[in-house]
């Protein structure tokens, strides 16, 4: 009904135009055509925002429908001006995200092949706009021109070896051929599979910089997934000249060939919700070949639980480094089972069979002149083929159990130094499954480098209006629970109180959920969850607009009100505090704000962020989160993060009906989980269900001239006059515009008062 009401004026104008025609048959034809156009517009996929603005000059609904009519009818008649099937033009800018145009929803860069018979250099000059070639939606970055018999696909060659390839979403970068790539990041479902070949490192412009170290990160389901090749040959998905590689999730790094100079990390636990699973780095077609300078160290880590597991099974691990120093840590069900380990250059290898049913079972070791030791669980070591177990195949060489700690005399930091992307895991491989530290793929450029942000804060104001860390500003019109902010990818560190020589590490995972209710989708609930080092919340903080009271709960205690400033932490069994919430008194007698903290090696807390809240019982919540370090902003996910916003979350129809104001549904960040399943209370879940309204959020109106003047006066009464400092002016203008919009839509002075309070919060 909201759409119908919004379309009422342009539809009536079209009907008046039709009734003015004297020919009844012509009137019927035109009316039918216009009806089809309007229905097509309602069904049309999201359009490029710039086109929507062009199509809506003067915010004229009739002009917009006339423009859409021309595009729709031309498309139906096969007369569209944009060629179907995609274009390679966007490859030059590094932007392969989103549809080509409003009249052609085809994925950008599909199909997109280099010129026949050549390896095309991209971009033609300089670097990609954001230092990366981004492929972010279904089927983007794909080649279709199969090579002739006996020939290879042509390659795209990056002009600058510091640029990297980022493939996200569903079925992107398949098949795809790139050379001279600084790093490769593949995350999502069926991403970087079906004949992707990436050659990393220098070919044109020199060695990659220190921030772009030729690492490969694969995360998701069926990601970095290939086929075995013809007649058992080399797998068709290949990563060549890589440094370190991280593989996380279900059937990730499956049937691939990877050439690495450093390390490999394989884990069943994905960083993407719903994609954790078995068979990581496991396939009889997998080949992981390690090459480096004489005496180099290589760490292979395979982690999972005893339910799913199957990490690093049946794969071939070939170490060609002369005098290689190799440590393999196998800790999951079937980890390393039937794997083939080959030491071609001598040296020493320690195979740590740490945990899991059938771990190391039937593993074949061909050590050559190298020394091989098996550590961990003796009964698991005894199942290595060469140690006497019956396998029905080649036994390989013995790798006997050795109870000595560190039999190869590796350096103390081997497999525990987090200074580089994929060299990271827990110092104790026998720790409970899932507690090991995962690689921080941000360091290997698998995430965009921290943006040159215009602000260090993200905000939810009013309806709500969302401000992100990279300066985006939009209106959300959607009910439900959303991921507002999440911080992960960093480790809390502390020397244990019981053993001062033991450096303990814990992967930090803070989440903040927001619940928006009613047809105007005001913020009615906030939930802070600390799941660091665990799959379930260890501590939670909650606030709703019912009474605007902070409440806290741990995994062992019930919900209780937080009435005064205090540190909320949950020590581990050694009495060590790794993460915490600190409730802190605000200035000007405002509501307590929350500091989110993680431990540092010096024993003190590092402040990650401050969460400020303004709330009036029975109305709504405004919130602002500020980061204390710009370097940490690159690790933030969720609505206010600088990454993750895709075209799927745009709502261009609503943007048009809102007078060109940017409107999003943020479908990427919504969760269908119950509030209690997220970690919240049953009481809050009941309250939020009561304030939710049936149907979708309503389209809101913009101010008329006089209404805007009056609303602006109300907002300035609380916000004050614009700041003189240019760096603060843009934020103030956004806040003033949002305040005017909310006041016009029934928020009154309360909306202006709360908006001003959160804007000035400190």
N, C-alpha and C positions, 0 to 999 in steps of 0.2 A: 504493500500500500504506500510505503514511503516513496518508492520509485514512481508509482502511478501519479501520486500527488505532485511530485517534482516535475514530471513530464506533462502535466495537465496543460500548461500554457502553450508550449510548442505544438502539442497534439491538436489543440483547438485551432491554432493558427493554420495548421495543415488542413484541417477539416473545412475551415472557412474558405481556404483557397480552392479546395475541391468543389464545394457547393457553388462557387462562382462560375464554374465551367458549364456552358449550355448543353454540351453533348453528354447524355446519360452514360453511354458506353465508355466514353473517355473518362468520365468522372469515376466510374467503377474501377477502371484499370488503374488510374492514378491513386485512388484510395487504397486499393489492394497493394500497389507498389509501396506506398508510404508505410502501410501497416507492416509489410515485410521488412522494410528498412528499420523501423522502430524495434521490432522484435529481434532483428539481427543485432542491433546495437545493444539491446539488453543481454544478449547471449554472447557478445563478442568477448574475446580474451583481453586481458590487461594490455594496454597500449603504452608505448614509449611516452614518458611524461612530457617531453619537449613537443611531440606531435600533438598531444592533447591540448597544450597551451596554444599552439598555433591554430588548432582547429576551433578554438574557443575564444577568438579575439573579441574583446569587448564583453566577454562573459555572456554571449548571446546564445541561448539554447537553440533557437531556430537555425542560426548560422551553423551551429555545431552539427545539427541533424542533416542540414543540406550538404555539408562537407562529408559527413559519414555516408550519406546516400550516394554520392558520386563514387566514393571508394568502394562501397558495398556492391553497387550495381556493376561497376567496372570489373570487380573481382568475379561476380557471378557470370558475367559475359565473357570471361577470359581475357579482359582488356586491361587488367591491372598493370601499372607502370613498373612495379617492383618485381623483378624476376623471381619465380617460385624456386625454392631450393637453396637459397642462401647466397652469400657473397664472401669473398676473401678480403674485402677492403678492411674489415674490422680487425683482422689479424695484425695489420700494421700498427694499430694503436694499442694493441694488447687487450682490446675489449671484445670478448666473444660471449657476453652475457646479455640475455634478453632477446625478445623478438626483433625481427628486422624492421618492421613498421606496423602501423595500425592495420594496413590492408594486407600484410603478409606476415602471419605469426610464425613463420619458419624460424628455426633456431639459427642464430648467427654462426658463421663459419662452418656451415654444413650444406652441401659438401664443400670442402675447401682443400684443393690439391695444389702443390707447387706446379710451376709451369712444366709441361711435359719435357722430360729429358734433362731437367735442371734441378739443382738444390737451391731453392729460393732463400735469399737472405732477408730476415725480418728483424726490426723494421729497416727500411732502406737507409735511414740515417739515425744517429743518436741511439736512444734507449726507449723502451716502452714507457708509457706515461707514468705508471706506478711501479716500474721496475719489474713487471711481471706480465706474462701472457695469461689472462684469466679466462677460463672456460667454466661456466657456472650453471648451465641448465641442460636439460635432457637432450642428448644427441649432439651437443655442440662440440666443435673441434673433431671432425671426422673426415676421413678421406674415402673416396669411393672408386677412384680409378685404379684398378688392379694392375700390377706390373705385368709386362709380357713374360712369357715363359723364360726362365733362366735369369731374369732381371730382378732388381730390387725396387721397392717403392722409392720415390724421390723424397728428400728431406726438406723441412724448413730449418734453416740455420740461423740461430740467434746472432745478431750482429755484435752484441755485447755479452760476454760470458758472465757478467754479474747479474743479468736478468734471470728470472726463474719461471717455471711453469707451474701454474696452480689450476688443478682440475677438481671441481666439487660438484655435488648434486647427484644426478642419476644418469648413468650411461654417457658420460662425457669422455673425450679423448680416447675414442675407440673407432677405428684404428687411427694412429697418429704417429708421426715421425718427426723428431726434433734433434738437432745437434747443437753443441756449444752452449748447453744449458747450465746455469749456475746451480740450480737445485730443482727437485721435483716434489710436488705435494699433491697427493691423490686422496681425496676423502669423500665418502658417500657410498652409493650402491652401484656396482658394476662400473666403476670409474677406473680409467687407465688399464683397460683390459682389451682383449680381442686385437692383438697385434700392435700394441704400443711399443715403440722403440725410442729410447731416450739415451743420447750420448752426452754425458756430462763433461764439464771441464773445457779447457782452452782448445779452440780451433782457429779462432779469428783474432780475438782481442786481448789475449794474455790470460794469465792465471786468475781465477775468480778471487774476489776480495775476501778479507778475513770474515766478513759477515755472510758470505755466500759460499759454503764449503762443499758443494757437490753432494749434499746429503739427499736421501730419498725417504719420504715419509708416506706410508700407505695406511689408511684407517677407514674401516667401514665393513661392508659385506660384499664379497666377490670383487674386491678392489685389488688392483695390480694382479690380475688374473689372466692367464693365457691358455694356450693349447700346447700340446706336447710336440707339435711339429710333425712333419711327415716321417713315417717309418721310425719313430722314436728319436728323431733328430733334436736339434737345439730348440727349446720352447720359443714360440713366436713373440711373446712379450719379454722385452729385454731392457735392462738398465746397465749401461756400459760406462766404465771409468767413474763409478760412484765412490763416495768416501764411506759413509756409514748409512745403514738402512734401518728403518723402524717399520714394523708390520703389526697392526693391531686390528682384531675383529675376526668375524666369521669368514673362513676361506679367503683370507687376505694373503697375498704373496703366494699364489697357487699356480703351479705350472709356469714358472718364470725362470729366466737366466739372469743372474745379477753378478756383476763384477765389482768388488768392493776392495778398498784399501785399508779399512779399519774394522768396523764392528757391525753386528747384526742383533737386533732386538725384536723378539716375537712374543706377542701376548694375546690371549683370548679376549682381554678386556679392551673394548673400543672406547674412544673418547666421544663417540656419537651414540646417543640413546637408542637402544634396540638392536645394535649391530654387534654386540659381543657374541662370541661363539667359538666353535671348535675349528680344527683343521687350519691353524695359522702356520704359515711357512711349511706346510706339509703336502708333499706330492712326490711320487716317484719320478716325476719329470723335472722337479726343481734342481737347479744347479746354482749354488752360491760359491763363487770363486774368489779367493782372497789373494791379493798381490800387493806387496809393498817392499820397502827397502830391507836390507839385511837386518834381522833381529827384531823386526817390528812386532808389536803385540796385537792380537785379535781377540775380541770378546764376543761370544755368541750366547745370547740369553733367551731361554724359551720358558715362558711362564703361563700357568693356567691353574685350574682346580682339578679335583679328582672326579668331577661330574662330567664336564665337557672335554676339556683338555685337548689332546692331540696336537701339540706344538712341535714343529721341527721333526716330524716323523717321515720316514721313507725318503727324505731329501738327501742330496749329495752335498757335502761340505768339503771343498777342495782348497787346501792351503798351499799356495805356490811360493810363498815368501821363503827365502833362504833363512835358516835358523829361526823359524817362526816361534813366537811365544803365544800359545793358544790356550784359552780357558773357555770351556763350554759349561753353562749352568742349565740343567734340565729339571724343571720343577712343575710338572703337571701330569695328568693321566696320559700315558702313551708318549710322553715327551721323548723325542729322539728314537722312538721305536723303529727298528729296521732302517735307520739312517746309515749312510755310507760316509765315513770320515777318512779323508786322504791327506796325508802329510807328504808333500812332494819334495820339500826342501830341508828336511831335518828339523831340529829344534826340540821343543818340549810341549806336550799338550796335557792339560788336566781336564778330565771329563767328570763333572760334579753331578752325580745322579742323586738329586736332593730330595725328591718327593714325587709320589704318584704311582698309581697302579701301572705296572708294565713299563715304567720309565726305564729307558736304556735297553729294553728287551730286544734281542736280535740285532743290536747295532753292530755294524761291521767296521772295524778300524784297520786301515792300511797305513801303518805308521812309517814305513821305510826305515830311514836311519834315525828317526826321532824317538824320544823317550815318551812313553804314555803312562799316566797315572790315573786311576779312578778314585774319586773321593765321594763323600756323602754317606749314603746308606749302603752298607756292604752287600746286603742281599740283592740290591738293585744292580750294583756293579757286577755281581756274579752272572747276571743275565746277558752281559755283552757277549757277542758270539764267540770271539776269540778266547774268552775266559772259560770255555768248556760247555756252554749251553748249546742245546741242539736246535738248529735253525732250519735244517733241510736245504741249506745253500752254502755258499762260500763262508767260511768261518772268519777269515781275516786274521789279524794279529792279536795277541793277548794285550789287554790293558788292565793289569791287576789292581785290586783294591789296595789303597795306601792310606793308612790312618794318620799319616803325618800331615800337619797343617801346612798348606802351600808347598807341596813337594817340588814344584818347578822353580821355587824362589822368585816368584813374580813380584813386581813392585806392589807396595801396600795399597796403591790407589787403583790398581787394575780392576776393572768392572765395578768401580764404585765412585769414580770421579765424574761429577755432573757438569764439568766445565765445557763439554762439547755435546753436540746434539744426541748422538745415539750411544754414548759410552756410559749410560746411566742405568743402574739398578741398585737394589738394596745391597748393602754390604754383607748381609747375612741371607744367603739363598735359601736357607732352611726356614725362614720366617713363614708365617701363615700365608697361604696363597692369596695373591691380590694386593699384598701390602708393599710390594716392590715398587720402586720409583720408576715411572715411565719416562721415556725420552721427552725432552722439551723441544718439540718440533719448531717452536718459534725461533730457536737459535739456528736452525738450518734453513730458515727462510721459507718454511712450509706454511707459515702464516705471513700476512703482509707485515712489513716492518712497522714499528710504531708510527702512526701517522703524525704529520705536523698539525696537531690538533689545535683548534681555536679555543678549546676549553678543557679543563681537567675534570669537569663534572657532567653527570647525566641527570635528567630531571623528569618527573611526572607531575604535571600541573593540570588541575581541572578535569577536562572531559575524557581522557587526558590528552594534553599536548606533550609530546615526547621530544626531548633534546638529547642527542647522542654525543659521545666523546669526539667524534670527527665533525661536529657542526651540523648534522642533519636536524631538521625541525619538522615535525609532522603531527597531524591529528589522528588519534586512534578511535575508530568507531567499531568496537567489538566487545561483547561480553565474554567473560571467562577468566581462567587463570593463565598467566603468562610468565615466561622466564624474563624477568626484568634485568637481572645482572648475575653473572657467574664468573668466579675467578678460580682458575685452575692452571696447572702447568708449571708450578713453582713448588719448592720443597721447604718445609719448616725443618730447621736443624738445631740440635742441641746435644751437648755432651751429657751422657746419662748421669743422673745424681748417684746412682749406685756403682757405676763403672765409669770413672772420669775419662778413661781412654777410649770409650765407645762413643762414636759420633752417630747419633740416631737421626734418621731422616723420615719425614712423613709428607706424602703428596697432599698439598692443600687443595681443598674443594669447598669453597663457600658458594652458596646459592641464595638469591633473593627472588621470591615469587610475588607478583602483584595480581590482585583479583579486581576486575572491572565489572561493575554491575549497572543495570538499568539501561534504558534506551539511549541515555546520554553517556553511558559507560564511564561513570566516575569511579575513581579508585576507592574501594571499600575495605580492602584487606592487604596486609603485608606479612610475608613469612620469610624469616632468615633461617637458613639451615646450614649447619656445619657437618659435612660428611667426609671430612678429611681422613684419608686412610681407611675408609669403610664404604660399604655399599648402602648402608642405611644411615639416617640422620643420627648423630651423636648428641647434638644439642640444637635446640630451635628457639627462636624468638618470634613472637607474633603480636600483631596489633590490628584491630579493626576499628571502623568508624562508629561502631555501636557505642563504645565507651572510651575509645582512644587510650586504653591502658596497655602498656607493654606487659606481656606474660612470657615466662620462660619454662622450658622443660628439657630434661636430659633423657637419655635412653633408660635411666634407672629411676627417674623421679616423675611426679605428676606436674601438671601445669600450675604455676603460681605467679602472682603479680610481682613485678619488679618496681619497687617504690622509691628506691634511692640509688645513687651512683655506686657501682660495684663492678668487680671483675668476674665474669662468668666463664669459667674454664672447666675442663674435665680432665684431670691428671690421669695418666696411664698407670699400669700396674707398678711402674718404678717410681711413681710420684712426679713424673715429668709433665709439665704443661707444654703442649706443642702449638695449639691454636686457642683463641679466646675471643669472646665479645666483651668489650668494656663499655658499660653504661656511664656516660659522662654528662655532667651538668652543662647546659647551654648558657650562653650569655643572655642577658635581658629576660631572665626568668622564663625562657621558652622550654619546650619539652626536651627531655634528655635525648642526646644523640648517641649513636652506636659506633664505636671504633672496632674495626675488624682487624685482628692481630695474628701474627705468626712468629714463632721463635727464631732467633738468630743464634749463631754459634757462640757469641759472647754471653749468651744467657738472657739477653734482653728481648723485648718484643719489637718487631718491626710492624709499623702501622701500614696496612694495605690501603684502607679507605675509611672515610667517615660517612655515615648515613644519617642525614637530617630528615626530620619528619614534622609536619604541621598537620594537626587534626582537630576537628571540632565535632563532638558527638552528635550523631544524627545527620551530619553533612557528608564530608568526604575527606580523603587524605591527599596531601601533597608531599612529595618526597624528592630529595636531592642526594646524590652520592658523589663524593669527590675523591679522586685518587691522589695519593700523596707522592707518587712517582710516575712520571710520564712513561718510563720504560715499562711499567706494569700494564699500561693501557692496552698494549698489544695482546695481553693474555685474557682480556675481558670478552665474554660472550653475552648474548642476550640483547634485549631491545636497545639498551643504551651503548652497546659495544660498537666498535668501529668496523666490525665484520659481521657477515651473516645475513644482512638485509638483501633479499633477492627480489626479482620482479614479481614472483609469486605472491609477495605480501603487499604489493601495491594495489590500490583501488582507484583506478583512473575515472571510473564512472562517478564514484562519490566525489572525487576531486573536482570534476566538472560541476556537479550539482552544488558543491560548496563554494562556488565562485572561483575556482582555480586553486583553492587551498589544497596543499598536499595531504592526502588521506591514505592511511594504510590499514590493512587488516592484521598485519604481522602474523600471518599463518605459520611462518617459520618458528615462532616462539611460543605459540599456544600449546597448552598441554591438556589432554583429556583426563588426566588422573584426578581423583578426588583430592580435596584439600587435605583430608586426613592421610591419604597415601603419600602426599608430598611431605608430610611431617607436621601438619597443622592440627589444631584441636577440633573435636567434634562440635563444641559449642560454636566456634567460628564457622565451621562448615554449615551448620544450621542457619546462622545469621546470614551468611552470604547467599544461601539458597532463597532466603526470604526476601532479600532486596534485589535479587535478579528478577528480570521481567521477561515474559514470554516474547519470542520473536527477536529479530535482529535489532541492533542499535539503530536509532532513527537518524535520518539525515537532518542536520540542524540548519538553521537559517543564518544568513549573514546580516549585518546591521544595515538599516537604511541610513540616510545621511544624518538625520537628527538623532536617531538612536545611537549612532556611533559617537557623536559629539558628547551626548550625555554619559555614555558608558566610559569614554576616555576620561572624562572629568572624575568619575568615581574611581577609576583605576589609578590615576595620577595622585589622587588624594592619599592613597596608601603606598604606591610605589615611589612617589616623589618625582622630581624632575630628572631628565636624562643625565647620565654621567658625562663628565667632560673628557674622560680618558677614552680614546678610541677603541682600546681593547675590550672595554666593558659595554660599549654602546650597542654592538650587535646583539648581545645577550639581552640587554634591556629592551631593545626594540621587539625582539621575539616575545619577551615576557609581556610587554604592554599589548601587543597584538593578540596574544592568547587571552589575556585578561579581558580585553574588550569583547572578544568573541564569547567568552563564558558569561559575562554580565548580560550581553544581549540575549543569551539563551536561557535566562532565568536564574542565573547564579547569584545575582544581586551583590550587595556589598560584602557578603561572606566570601564569595569567590575572589573578590579583589583583595580582601584582608589576608586570606590564606596564601594567595599568590605572592603578595608582597612579603609575607613572613618567610616563605621558603626562599625567595630570591635573595633576601638579606641574611639568611641563616648562616651562622658561623660558630 
